[in-house]
Amino acid sequence: MKSIRGFLIIVLLAIVTLANFAAAVRGYLGSMDEAERLFNQRLLQQVDLLNYTLPAFQSNPATQFPFVFPEHDLDETAFEFQWISHEGVLLARSAAMPEEIVSPLESGFKTINIGHYRWHALVAPSADKLSWYILAERDDQRYRLAESMILKAVYPMVLSIPVVGIILWFVLGIGLKPITNLARELSQREATDLRPIVQHNVPIELVKLTHSANELLRRLDASFLREKRFSGDAAHELRTPIAALKIHCDNLMKEQVVPSDSVIKLHEGIERMNYLVEQILLLNRTAPDHFMGHFGPVNLTQLVKKVIVEHSHAIEAKHHQIQFEGDECWISGDHTGLETMLNNLLGNAIKYTDNGGIISMNTWQREKQVVLEVMDSGVGILEDQYDRVFDRFYRTGGDRHSSRTPGCGLGLSIVKQVVDLHAAQIELTKSRFDSGLLVIIKFTALQESDDKKISIHGGDYNEREA
């Protein structure tokens, strides 16, 4: 069942159609019986008419028997007759009647066959009881006339079904509006908005659903709060011993004139563990269910320049050429989340680009889109791995990465989460250099109507930079 509204309309229309059909059949049968009675009544009235007209022919000496009345055009009200003496001699007949007596002379209504048709006949004595009348009407004409009258009453019932369907569509739409409002309220909420649903003017049918939803939101809020506390405690519990290990390892390296291989490997392991812990905590903080960023106007171009400056020492250490080009681009986003994303993108480019390589970061304004490009001349990523590298802890080649650069496989996962949080699009492709990777991210540009907000945020940004 894909739609409650559609299901209810189909079921209700089926019920209405069935009820109309039953009423139409009952009305049809009842009307046919009534029409039968009226037609029989008309035949009885025709007997009175014959009693008034035919005796005049019998008293006229010039009349030759059996007298045949001229043929007339048959229509839906036509009837035929025979006039028979008490002795069983045919006195007169209509042109369509045969010369033979078509029915026994017994009073009452009968069904007879004349020619190729069935006839409804009435056998009745004359008023003076000296002769008999046999009046007959074709059954097909009687039924055709009856049906033409009955169907005029049935057609409106059939034609009313589509009208009822349209009315039901709008009525059910009004009746289901509280469900639509509830769905709209939940869909418009941010991922971090776990406030209970306000139960104001909620229909009785939705009270239980609303209560269950509020209970679920309460449990989710408590669960997220526990995870948030766990993240904070884990950050403290993990960072403190790692910091102590780093201090002792640095002291040990200083005590040795030439550090041993074991000490060097210990130092590298501690650095890698520290990096892994920081990435895990950062991944947790940028998860959609935990993200508490405050969106506002962000100058993406200035933020890219800031990140490049912060990585200048690492860039100089590997003798990289850094290039930047682009427009002044503003987007709506979270400053901290976007900075984290840029740090990971540029950090990956630095790590996986050999000494003396080239790194390019560009921002472009394309109508209603802002395009961010991060490109390097490093080892790159195989095309069939483009989708998988966003998975957590996944690295192409595993720990034996071709660049021999240590990593934990979380950088691009964090980038993807920040991109999703900003409703942006990310694409990986080959670099325009001889080798390497090109990362393209497309944001929705900030509208010009927010110029006032931009200038305010720009002032805050400049103060931070200062």
DRENDO-1510 file (C-alpha; in Angstrom, 1 decimal, always signed):
<recs>
REC; n; res; u; v; w
REC; 1; MET; +0.0; +0.0; +0.0 .
REC; 2; LYS; +1.7; +3.2; -1.2 .
REC; 3; SER; -0.9; +5.8; -0.3 .
REC; 4; ILE; -3.4; +5.8; +2.5 .
REC; 5; ARG; -5.4; +8.4; +0.6 .
REC; 6; GLY; -5.4; +6.4; -2.5 .
REC; 7; PHE; -6.3; +3.2; -0.6 .
REC; 8; LEU; -9.3; +4.9; +1.1 .
REC; 9; ILE; -10.5; +6.4; -2.1 .
REC; 10; ILE; -10.4; +3.1; -3.9 .
REC; 11; VAL; -12.1; +1.2; -1.1 .
REC; 12; LEU; -14.8; +3.9; -0.6 .
REC; 13; LEU; -15.5; +4.2; -4.3 .
REC; 14; ALA; -15.8; +0.4; -4.5 .
REC; 15; ILE; -18.3; +0.5; -1.6 .
REC; 16; VAL; -20.2; +3.4; -3.2 .
REC; 17; THR; -20.2; +1.6; -6.6 .
REC; 18; LEU; -21.4; -1.7; -5.1 .
REC; 19; ALA; -24.1; +0.1; -3.1 .
REC; 20; ASN; -25.2; +2.0; -6.3 .
REC; 21; PHE; -25.1; -1.2; -8.3 .
REC; 22; ALA; -27.3; -3.0; -5.7 .
REC; 23; ALA; -29.7; +0.0; -5.6 .
REC; 24; ALA; -29.8; +0.1; -9.4 .
REC; 25; VAL; -30.5; -3.6; -9.7 .
REC; 26; ARG; -33.2; -3.4; -7.1 .
REC; 27; GLY; -34.6; -0.2; -8.6 .
REC; 28; TYR; -34.4; -1.8; -12.1 .
REC; 29; LEU; -36.3; -4.9; -11.0 .
REC; 30; GLY; -38.9; -2.9; -9.1 .
REC; 31; SER; -39.4; -0.5; -12.0 .
REC; 32; MET; -39.8; -3.4; -14.5 .
REC; 33; ASP; -42.5; -4.8; -12.2 .
REC; 34; GLU; -44.2; -1.4; -12.0 .
REC; 35; ALA; -43.9; -1.0; -15.8 .
REC; 36; GLU; -45.4; -4.4; -16.3 .
REC; 37; ARG; -48.3; -3.4; -14.1 .
REC; 38; LEU; -48.8; -0.1; -16.0 .
REC; 39; PHE; -48.6; -1.9; -19.4 .
REC; 40; ASN; -51.2; -4.4; -18.2 .
REC; 41; GLN; -53.4; -1.6; -17.0 .
REC; 42; ARG; -53.1; +0.0; -20.4 .
REC; 43; LEU; -54.3; -3.2; -22.1 .
REC; 44; LEU; -57.3; -3.3; -19.7 .
REC; 45; GLN; -58.1; +0.3; -20.8 .
REC; 46; GLN; -57.9; -0.7; -24.4 .
REC; 47; VAL; -60.6; -3.4; -23.7 .
REC; 48; ASP; -62.9; -0.6; -22.6 .
REC; 49; LEU; -62.1; +1.3; -25.9 .
REC; 50; LEU; -62.9; -1.8; -28.0 .
REC; 51; ASN; -66.2; -2.2; -26.1 .
REC; 52; TYR; -67.0; +1.3; -27.2 .
REC; 53; THR; -66.0; +1.1; -30.8 .
REC; 54; LEU; -66.4; -2.5; -32.1 .
REC; 55; PRO; -70.2; -3.2; -31.4 .
REC; 56; ALA; -70.9; -0.4; -34.0 .
REC; 57; PHE; -69.3; -2.5; -36.7 .
REC; 58; GLN; -71.4; -5.6; -35.7 .
REC; 59; SER; -74.7; -3.7; -35.9 .
REC; 60; ASN; -73.9; -2.4; -39.4 .
REC; 61; PRO; -75.4; -4.8; -42.0 .
REC; 62; ALA; -72.8; -3.7; -44.6 .
REC; 63; THR; -69.9; -5.0; -42.5 .
REC; 64; GLN; -68.3; -8.1; -43.8 .
REC; 65; PHE; -66.8; -10.5; -41.3 .
REC; 66; PRO; -64.1; -11.1; -40.4 .
REC; 67; PHE; -63.3; -7.4; -40.7 .
REC; 68; VAL; -59.6; -6.5; -41.0 .
REC; 69; PHE; -58.6; -3.1; -39.6 .
REC; 70; PRO; -56.0; -1.4; -41.8 .
REC; 71; GLU; -52.4; -1.9; -41.1 .
REC; 72; HIS; -50.8; +0.9; -39.1 .
REC; 73; ASP; -47.2; +1.8; -38.4 .
REC; 74; LEU; -45.9; -0.1; -35.4 .
REC; 75; ASP; -44.5; +2.1; -32.7 .
REC; 76; GLU; -43.6; +1.6; -29.0 .
REC; 77; THR; -47.3; +2.1; -28.0 .
REC; 78; ALA; -48.9; -0.2; -30.7 .
REC; 79; PHE; -51.0; -3.2; -29.8 .
REC; 80; GLU; -52.8; -5.7; -31.9 .
REC; 81; PHE; -56.2; -7.4; -31.3 .
REC; 82; GLN; -58.6; -10.1; -32.3 .
REC; 83; TRP; -62.4; -9.9; -31.8 .
REC; 84; ILE; -64.0; -13.3; -31.5 .
REC; 85; SER; -67.7; -14.3; -31.1 .
REC; 86; HIS; -68.9; -16.4; -28.2 .
REC; 87; GLU; -69.0; -19.4; -30.6 .
REC; 88; GLY; -65.3; -18.9; -31.5 .
REC; 89; VAL; -65.8; -17.2; -34.8 .
REC; 90; LEU; -63.3; -14.4; -35.7 .
REC; 91; LEU; -65.2; -11.2; -36.1 .
REC; 92; ALA; -62.4; -8.7; -36.5 .
REC; 93; ARG; -58.7; -8.3; -36.2 .
REC; 94; SER; -55.9; -5.9; -36.7 .
REC; 95; ALA; -53.8; -6.3; -39.8 .
REC; 96; ALA; -50.8; -7.8; -37.9 .
REC; 97; MET; -52.9; -10.5; -36.3 .
REC; 98; PRO; -53.3; -13.9; -38.1 .
REC; 99; GLU; -56.7; -15.3; -39.1 .
REC; 100; GLU; -56.3; -18.1; -36.6 .
REC; 101; ILE; -57.3; -17.5; -33.0 .
REC; 102; VAL; -54.0; -17.0; -31.2 .
REC; 103; SER; -55.0; -18.1; -27.7 .
REC; 104; PRO; -57.6; -20.1; -25.8 .
REC; 105; LEU; -60.6; -18.0; -24.8 .
REC; 106; GLU; -59.8; -18.0; -21.1 .
REC; 107; SER; -59.7; -14.7; -19.2 .
REC; 108; GLY; -56.3; -13.5; -18.1 .
REC; 109; PHE; -52.8; -12.5; -19.2 .
REC; 110; LYS; -50.8; -14.9; -21.3 .
REC; 111; THR; -47.6; -15.1; -23.3 .
REC; 112; ILE; -48.0; -16.2; -26.9 .
REC; 113; ASN; -45.9; -16.5; -30.0 .
REC; 114; ILE; -46.9; -14.8; -33.2 .
REC; 115; GLY; -44.6; -14.8; -36.1 .
REC; 116; HIS; -41.1; -14.6; -34.8 .
REC; 117; TYR; -41.9; -12.6; -31.7 .
REC; 118; ARG; -43.2; -13.3; -28.3 .
REC; 119; TRP; -46.3; -11.3; -27.3 .
REC; 120; HIS; -47.8; -10.4; -24.0 .
REC; 121; ALA; -51.6; -11.0; -24.5 .
REC; 122; LEU; -54.8; -10.2; -22.6 .
REC; 123; VAL; -57.9; -12.4; -23.1 .
REC; 124; ALA; -61.0; -10.6; -21.8 .
REC; 125; PRO; -64.8; -10.9; -22.5 .
REC; 126; SER; -66.7; -8.1; -24.0 .
REC; 127; ALA; -69.0; -5.9; -21.8 .
REC; 128; ASP; -72.1; -7.8; -23.1 .
REC; 129; LYS; -70.4; -11.2; -22.5 .
REC; 130; LEU; -71.3; -12.2; -26.1 .
REC; 131; SER; -67.8; -12.0; -27.5 .
REC; 132; TRP; -64.1; -12.1; -26.6 .
REC; 133; TYR; -61.1; -9.8; -27.1 .
REC; 134; ILE; -57.5; -10.8; -27.4 .
REC; 135; LEU; -55.2; -7.9; -27.1 .
REC; 136; ALA; -51.4; -8.4; -27.5 .
REC; 137; GLU; -48.2; -6.3; -27.4 .
REC; 138; ARG; -44.7; -7.4; -28.4 .
REC; 139; ASP; -42.5; -8.2; -25.4 .
REC; 140; ASP; -39.4; -6.6; -27.0 .
REC; 141; GLN; -41.3; -3.3; -27.5 .
REC; 142; ARG; -42.6; -3.4; -23.9 .
REC; 143; TYR; -39.1; -4.0; -22.5 .
REC; 144; ARG; -37.5; -1.4; -24.7 .
REC; 145; LEU; -40.0; +1.3; -23.6 .
REC; 146; ALA; -39.6; +0.2; -19.9 .
REC; 147; GLU; -35.8; +0.2; -20.1 .
REC; 148; SER; -35.7; +3.7; -21.8 .
REC; 149; MET; -37.6; +5.1; -18.8 .
REC; 150; ILE; -35.7; +3.2; -16.1 .
REC; 151; LEU; -32.2; +3.9; -17.5 .
REC; 152; LYS; -32.9; +7.6; -17.3 .
REC; 153; ALA; -33.1; +7.1; -13.6 .
REC; 154; VAL; -30.1; +4.8; -13.4 .
REC; 155; TYR; -27.7; +6.9; -15.5 .
REC; 156; PRO; -27.3; +9.7; -12.9 .
REC; 157; MET; -26.4; +7.1; -10.3 .
REC; 158; VAL; -23.6; +5.8; -12.5 .
REC; 159; LEU; -22.4; +9.3; -13.6 .
REC; 160; SER; -22.2; +10.3; -9.9 .
REC; 161; ILE; -19.4; +7.9; -9.1 .
REC; 162; PRO; -16.6; +10.1; -10.6 .
REC; 163; VAL; -18.1; +13.1; -8.9 .
REC; 164; VAL; -18.1; +11.2; -5.6 .
REC; 165; GLY; -14.5; +10.2; -6.2 .
REC; 166; ILE; -13.4; +13.8; -6.6 .
REC; 167; ILE; -15.3; +14.9; -3.5 .
REC; 168; LEU; -13.7; +12.0; -1.6 .
REC; 169; TRP; -10.2; +13.0; -2.8 .
REC; 170; PHE; -10.6; +16.5; -1.3 .
REC; 171; VAL; -12.4; +15.4; +1.8 .
REC; 172; LEU; -9.8; +12.8; +2.6 .
REC; 173; GLY; -7.1; +15.4; +1.9 .
REC; 174; ILE; -8.6; +17.6; +4.6 .
REC; 175; GLY; -9.0; +14.6; +6.9 .
REC; 176; LEU; -5.4; +13.5; +6.4 .
REC; 177; LYS; -4.0; +17.0; +6.7 .
REC; 178; PRO; -2.9; +16.5; +10.4 .
REC; 179; ILE; -0.7; +13.6; +9.2 .
REC; 180; THR; +0.8; +15.8; +6.4 .
REC; 181; ASN; +1.4; +18.6; +8.9 .
REC; 182; LEU; +3.1; +16.1; +11.3 .
REC; 183; ALA; +5.3; +14.8; +8.5 .
REC; 184; ARG; +6.2; +18.3; +7.4 .
REC; 185; GLU; +7.1; +19.3; +10.9 .
REC; 186; LEU; +9.4; +16.3; +11.3 .
REC; 187; SER; +11.0; +16.7; +7.8 .
REC; 188; GLN; +11.8; +20.4; +8.4 .
REC; 189; ARG; +13.6; +19.8; +11.6 .
REC; 190; GLU; +17.4; +19.8; +11.8 .
REC; 191; ALA; +19.1; +16.5; +12.6 .
REC; 192; THR; +20.0; +17.8; +16.0 .
REC; 193; ASP; +16.5; +19.1; +16.9 .
REC; 194; LEU; +15.1; +16.4; +19.2 .
REC; 195; ARG; +12.5; +18.5; +20.9 .
REC; 196; PRO; +9.2; +16.7; +21.6 .
REC; 197; ILE; +6.3; +17.2; +19.1 .
REC; 198; VAL; +3.8; +19.7; +20.5 .
REC; 199; GLN; +0.5; +17.8; +21.0 .
REC; 200; HIS; -1.8; +20.7; +20.4 .
REC; 201; ASN; -5.1; +20.0; +18.6 .
REC; 202; VAL; -3.8; +16.6; +17.6 .
REC; 203; PRO; -6.6; +14.2; +16.4 .
REC; 204; ILE; -7.4; +11.2; +18.6 .
REC; 205; GLU; -6.0; +8.9; +15.9 .
REC; 206; LEU; -2.6; +10.6; +16.0 .
REC; 207; VAL; -2.2; +10.9; +19.8 .
REC; 208; LYS; -0.7; +7.5; +20.1 .
REC; 209; LEU; +1.6; +8.0; +17.1 .
REC; 210; THR; +2.7; +11.4; +18.5 .
REC; 211; HIS; +3.3; +9.9; +21.9 .
REC; 212; SER; +5.4; +7.1; +20.4 .
REC; 213; ALA; +7.4; +9.6; +18.3 .
REC; 214; ASN; +8.1; +11.8; +21.3 .
REC; 215; GLU; +9.2; +8.8; +23.3 .
REC; 216; LEU; +11.6; +7.8; +20.4 .
REC; 217; LEU; +12.9; +11.4; +20.3 .
REC; 218; ARG; +13.5; +11.3; +24.0 .
REC; 219; ARG; +15.5; +8.0; +23.8 .
REC; 220; LEU; +17.5; +9.4; +20.8 .
REC; 221; ASP; +18.3; +12.6; +22.8 .
REC; 222; ALA; +19.4; +10.5; +25.8 .
REC; 223; SER; +21.5; +8.3; +23.5 .
REC; 224; PHE; +23.2; +11.2; +21.7 .
REC; 225; LEU; +23.9; +12.8; +25.1 .
REC; 226; ARG; +25.6; +9.7; +26.3 .
REC; 227; GLU; +27.7; +9.5; +23.1 .
REC; 228; LYS; +28.6; +13.2; +23.4 .
REC; 229; ARG; +29.7; +12.6; +27.0 .
REC; 230; PHE; +31.6; +9.5; +25.8 .
REC; 231; SER; +33.3; +11.5; +23.1 .
REC; 232; GLY; +34.4; +14.1; +25.6 .
REC; 233; ASP; +35.6; +11.5; +28.1 .
REC; 234; ALA; +37.3; +9.5; +25.4 .
REC; 235; ALA; +39.1; +12.6; +24.1 .
REC; 236; HIS; +40.4; +13.4; +27.6 .
REC; 237; GLU; +41.3; +9.8; +28.5 .
REC; 238; LEU; +43.0; +9.2; +25.2 .
REC; 239; ARG; +44.8; +12.5; +24.7 .
REC; 240; THR; +46.3; +12.6; +28.2 .
REC; 241; PRO; +48.2; +9.2; +28.1 .
REC; 242; ILE; +49.2; +9.9; +24.4 .
REC; 243; ALA; +50.6; +13.2; +25.4 .
REC; 244; ALA; +52.5; +11.6; +28.2 .
REC; 245; LEU; +53.9; +8.9; +25.9 .
REC; 246; LYS; +55.0; +11.6; +23.4 .
REC; 247; ILE; +56.9; +13.5; +26.2 .
REC; 248; HIS; +58.6; +10.4; +27.4 .
REC; 249; CYS; +59.5; +9.3; +23.9 .
REC; 250; ASP; +60.9; +12.8; +23.1 .
REC; 251; ASN; +62.9; +12.7; +26.3 .
REC; 252; LEU; +64.2; +9.2; +25.4 .
REC; 253; MET; +65.3; +10.4; +21.9 .
REC; 254; LYS; +67.1; +13.4; +23.5 .
REC; 255; GLU; +68.9; +11.1; +25.9 .
REC; 256; GLN; +70.3; +9.0; +23.0 .
REC; 257; VAL; +72.9; +10.6; +20.9 .
REC; 258; VAL; +71.7; +8.5; +17.9 .
REC; 259; PRO; +68.2; +7.3; +18.5 .
REC; 260; SER; +67.8; +3.6; +18.0 .
REC; 261; ASP; +65.4; +2.1; +15.4 .
REC; 262; SER; +63.1; +0.9; +18.2 .
REC; 263; VAL; +62.8; +4.5; +19.6 .
REC; 264; ILE; +62.2; +5.9; +16.1 .
REC; 265; LYS; +59.5; +3.3; +15.4 .
REC; 266; LEU; +58.0; +4.0; +18.8 .
REC; 267; HIS; +57.8; +7.7; +18.0 .
REC; 268; GLU; +56.2; +7.1; +14.7 .
REC; 269; GLY; +53.7; +4.7; +16.3 .
REC; 270; ILE; +52.8; +7.3; +18.9 .
REC; 271; GLU; +52.4; +10.0; +16.2 .
REC; 272; ARG; +50.2; +7.7; +14.2 .
REC; 273; MET; +48.1; +6.8; +17.2 .
REC; 274; ASN; +47.7; +10.5; +18.1 .
REC; 275; TYR; +46.6; +11.3; +14.5 .
REC; 276; LEU; +44.1; +8.4; +14.5 .
REC; 277; VAL; +42.5; +9.5; +17.8 .
REC; 278; GLU; +42.2; +13.1; +16.5 .
REC; 279; GLN; +40.6; +11.9; +13.3 .
REC; 280; ILE; +38.2; +9.6; +15.0 .
REC; 281; LEU; +37.1; +12.4; +17.4 .
REC; 282; LEU; +36.8; +14.8; +14.5 .
REC; 283; LEU; +34.7; +12.3; +12.5 .
REC; 284; ASN; +32.4; +11.9; +15.5 .
REC; 285; ARG; +32.0; +15.7; +15.9 .
REC; 286; THR; +31.1; +16.2; +12.2 .
REC; 287; ALA; +28.6; +13.3; +12.1 .
REC; 288; PRO; +25.2; +14.6; +11.0 .
REC; 289; ASP; +23.5; +13.4; +14.2 .
REC; 290; HIS; +26.0; +15.2; +16.3 .
REC; 291; PHE; +26.7; +18.2; +14.2 .
REC; 292; MET; +25.9; +21.4; +16.1 .
REC; 293; GLY; +27.4; +23.9; +13.7 .
REC; 294; HIS; +25.8; +27.3; +13.2 .
REC; 295; PHE; +25.3; +28.0; +9.6 .
REC; 296; GLY; +25.9; +31.5; +8.3 .
REC; 297; PRO; +27.6; +33.4; +5.4 .
REC; 298; VAL; +31.2; +32.2; +4.9 .
REC; 299; ASN; +33.8; +33.7; +2.5 .
REC; 300; LEU; +35.1; +30.4; +1.0 .
REC; 301; THR; +37.8; +32.1; -0.9 .
REC; 302; GLN; +39.3; +33.8; +2.3 .
REC; 303; LEU; +38.9; +30.5; +4.2 .
REC; 304; VAL; +40.9; +28.6; +1.5 .
REC; 305; LYS; +43.7; +31.3; +1.7 .
REC; 306; LYS; +43.8; +30.9; +5.5 .
REC; 307; VAL; +44.1; +27.1; +5.3 .
REC; 308; ILE; +47.0; +27.5; +2.7 .
REC; 309; VAL; +48.8; +29.8; +5.1 .
REC; 310; GLU; +48.4; +27.4; +8.0 .
REC; 311; HIS; +49.9; +24.6; +6.0 .
REC; 312; SER; +52.8; +26.7; +4.6 .
REC; 313; HIS; +55.4; +25.0; +6.7 .
REC; 314; ALA; +54.4; +21.5; +5.5 .
REC; 315; ILE; +54.3; +22.8; +1.9 .
REC; 316; GLU; +57.8; +24.3; +2.2 .
REC; 317; ALA; +59.2; +21.2; +3.9 .
REC; 318; LYS; +58.3; +19.2; +0.7 .
REC; 319; HIS; +59.2; +22.0; -1.7 .
REC; 320; HIS; +55.7; +22.0; -3.2 .
REC; 321; GLN; +54.5; +24.6; -5.6 .
REC; 322; ILE; +51.1; +25.9; -4.3 .
REC; 323; GLN; +48.7; +27.6; -6.8 .
REC; 324; PHE; +45.6; +29.5; -6.0 .
REC; 325; GLU; +43.1; +31.2; -8.4 .
REC; 326; GLY; +39.5; +32.1; -8.2 .
REC; 327; ASP; +36.6; +34.4; -7.6 .
REC; 328; GLU; +35.4; +35.9; -4.3 .
REC; 329; CYS; +32.9; +33.3; -3.3 .
REC; 330; TRP; +30.4; +33.3; -0.5 .
REC; 331; ILE; +28.3; +30.3; +0.7 .
REC; 332; SER; +26.1; +29.5; +3.6 .
REC; 333; GLY; +27.8; +27.0; +5.9 .
REC; 334; ASP; +29.5; +26.2; +9.2 .
REC; 335; HIS; +32.9; +27.9; +9.4 .
REC; 336; THR; +34.5; +25.2; +11.6 .
REC; 337; GLY; +33.2; +22.3; +9.5 .
REC; 338; LEU; +34.3; +23.9; +6.2 .
REC; 339; GLU; +37.8; +24.6; +7.7 .
REC; 340; THR; +38.0; +21.0; +8.8 .
REC; 341; MET; +37.1; +19.8; +5.3 .
REC; 342; LEU; +39.8; +22.1; +3.7 .
REC; 343; ASN; +42.4; +21.0; +6.2 .
REC; 344; ASN; +41.8; +17.4; +5.2 .
REC; 345; LEU; +41.8; +18.0; +1.5 .
REC; 346; LEU; +45.0; +20.1; +1.5 .
REC; 347; GLY; +46.6; +17.7; +4.1 .
REC; 348; ASN; +45.9; +14.7; +1.8 .
REC; 349; ALA; +47.3; +16.6; -1.2 .
REC; 350; ILE; +50.5; +17.4; +0.7 .
REC; 351; LYS; +50.9; +13.9; +2.0 .
REC; 352; TYR; +50.4; +12.1; -1.2 .
REC; 353; THR; +52.3; +14.5; -3.5 .
REC; 354; ASP; +56.0; +13.8; -3.9 .
REC; 355; ASN; +58.6; +16.5; -3.1 .
REC; 356; GLY; +58.6; +19.3; -5.6 .
REC; 357; GLY; +55.1; +18.5; -6.8 .
REC; 358; ILE; +52.3; +20.9; -7.6 .
REC; 359; ILE; +49.1; +21.6; -5.6 .
REC; 360; SER; +46.3; +23.8; -6.8 .
REC; 361; MET; +43.3; +25.2; -4.9 .
REC; 362; ASN; +40.7; +27.2; -6.8 .
REC; 363; THR; +37.2; +28.7; -6.1 .
REC; 364; TRP; +34.9; +29.7; -8.9 .
REC; 365; GLN; +31.5; +31.3; -9.1 .
REC; 366; ARG; +29.2; +29.7; -11.7 .
REC; 367; GLU; +25.8; +31.4; -11.6 .
REC; 368; LYS; +24.1; +29.9; -8.5 .
REC; 369; GLN; +26.9; +27.5; -7.8 .
REC; 370; VAL; +30.3; +27.9; -6.1 .
REC; 371; VAL; +32.9; +25.4; -7.2 .
REC; 372; LEU; +35.9; +24.4; -5.1 .
REC; 373; GLU; +38.8; +22.5; -6.7 .
REC; 374; VAL; +41.7; +20.9; -5.0 .
REC; 375; MET; +44.2; +19.3; -7.4 .
REC; 376; ASP; +47.6; +17.7; -7.0 .
REC; 377; SER; +50.3; +16.0; -9.0 .
REC; 378; GLY; +50.6; +13.1; -6.5 .
REC; 379; VAL; +50.0; +9.4; -6.9 .
REC; 380; GLY; +46.2; +9.8; -7.3 .
REC; 381; ILE; +43.5; +7.2; -6.9 .
REC; 382; LEU; +42.4; +4.5; -9.3 .
REC; 383; GLU; +39.0; +5.3; -10.9 .
REC; 384; ASP; +37.3; +2.1; -9.6 .
REC; 385; GLN; +38.2; +3.2; -6.1 .
REC; 386; TYR; +36.6; +6.7; -6.3 .
REC; 387; ASP; +33.4; +5.6; -4.4 .
REC; 388; ARG; +35.1; +3.3; -1.9 .
REC; 389; VAL; +37.6; +5.9; -0.6 .
REC; 390; PHE; +34.8; +7.7; +1.2 .
REC; 391; ASP; +34.3; +4.6; +3.4 .
REC; 392; ARG; +35.7; +4.8; +6.9 .
REC; 393; PHE; +39.1; +3.3; +7.5 .
REC; 394; TYR; +39.4; +2.4; +3.8 .
REC; 395; ARG; +42.8; +3.1; +2.1 .
REC; 396; THR; +43.7; +2.1; -1.4 .
REC; 397; GLY; +46.3; -0.6; -1.0 .
REC; 398; GLY; +45.7; -0.8; +2.8 .
REC; 399; ASP; +48.7; -0.1; +5.0 .
REC; 400; ARG; +50.9; -0.8; +2.0 .
REC; 401; HIS; +49.8; +2.3; +0.2 .
REC; 402; SER; +52.0; +3.0; -2.8 .
REC; 403; SER; +53.0; +6.4; -1.4 .
REC; 404; ARG; +54.2; +4.7; +1.8 .
REC; 405; THR; +52.5; +7.6; +3.7 .
REC; 406; PRO; +50.9; +6.6; +7.0 .
REC; 407; GLY; +47.2; +7.2; +7.3 .
REC; 408; CYS; +44.0; +5.9; +8.8 .
REC; 409; GLY; +41.5; +6.2; +6.0 .
REC; 410; LEU; +39.3; +8.7; +7.6 .
REC; 411; GLY; +40.2; +12.0; +5.9 .
REC; 412; LEU; +37.9; +11.7; +2.9 .
REC; 413; SER; +35.1; +10.2; +5.1 .
REC; 414; ILE; +35.2; +13.5; +7.2 .
REC; 415; VAL; +35.2; +15.5; +3.9 .
REC; 416; LYS; +32.2; +13.6; +2.7 .
REC; 417; GLN; +30.3; +14.2; +5.9 .
REC; 418; VAL; +30.9; +17.9; +5.8 .
REC; 419; VAL; +29.9; +18.0; +2.1 .
REC; 420; ASP; +26.7; +16.2; +2.9 .
REC; 421; LEU; +25.9; +18.5; +5.9 .
REC; 422; HIS; +26.1; +21.5; +3.5 .
REC; 423; ALA; +23.9; +19.7; +0.8 .
REC; 424; ALA; +26.8; +20.0; -1.6 .
REC; 425; GLN; +28.2; +17.6; -4.2 .
REC; 426; ILE; +31.6; +16.1; -4.4 .
REC; 427; GLU; +33.3; +14.4; -7.3 .
REC; 428; LEU; +36.7; +12.8; -7.7 .
REC; 429; THR; +38.4; +12.7; -11.1 .
REC; 430; LYS; +41.9; +12.7; -12.7 .
REC; 431; SER; +44.1; +15.6; -12.2 .
REC; 432; ARG; +44.8; +18.0; -15.0 .
REC; 433; PHE; +48.5; +17.5; -14.2 .
REC; 434; ASP; +50.4; +14.5; -15.5 .
REC; 435; SER; +49.3; +12.5; -12.4 .
REC; 436; GLY; +47.3; +13.0; -9.3 .
REC; 437; LEU; +43.8; +13.6; -8.1 .
REC; 438; LEU; +41.2; +16.4; -8.7 .
REC; 439; VAL; +38.5; +16.9; -6.0 .
REC; 440; ILE; +35.6; +19.1; -7.2 .
REC; 441; ILE; +33.0; +20.2; -4.6 .
REC; 442; LYS; +29.9; +22.2; -5.7 .
REC; 443; PHE; +28.1; +24.4; -3.2 .
REC; 444; THR; +25.0; +26.6; -3.5 .
REC; 445; ALA; +26.1; +30.2; -3.8 .
REC; 446; LEU; +24.8; +32.7; -1.2 .
REC; 447; GLN; +22.0; +34.9; -2.6 .
REC; 448; GLU; +22.6; +38.6; -3.1 .
REC; 449; SER; +19.7; +39.3; -0.7 .
REC; 450; ASP; +22.1; +38.4; +2.1 .
REC; 451; ASP; +24.6; +41.2; +1.4 .
REC; 452; LYS; +24.0; +42.7; +4.8 .
REC; 453; LYS; +24.7; +39.4; +6.5 .
REC; 454; ILE; +27.8; +39.0; +4.4 .
REC; 455; SER; +29.2; +42.3; +5.5 .
REC; 456; ILE; +28.6; +41.6; +9.2 .
REC; 457; HIS; +30.2; +38.1; +8.9 .
REC; 458; GLY; +33.0; +39.6; +6.9 .
REC; 459; GLY; +33.8; +42.0; +9.8 .
REC; 460; ASP; +33.8; +39.1; +12.3 .
REC; 461; TYR; +36.0; +37.1; +10.0 .
REC; 462; ASN; +38.5; +39.9; +9.7 .
REC; 463; GLU; +38.6; +40.4; +13.4 .
REC; 464; ARG; +39.3; +36.7; +13.9 .
REC; 465; GLU; +42.1; +36.8; +11.3 .
REC; 466; ALA; +43.6; +39.9; +13.0 .
</recs>
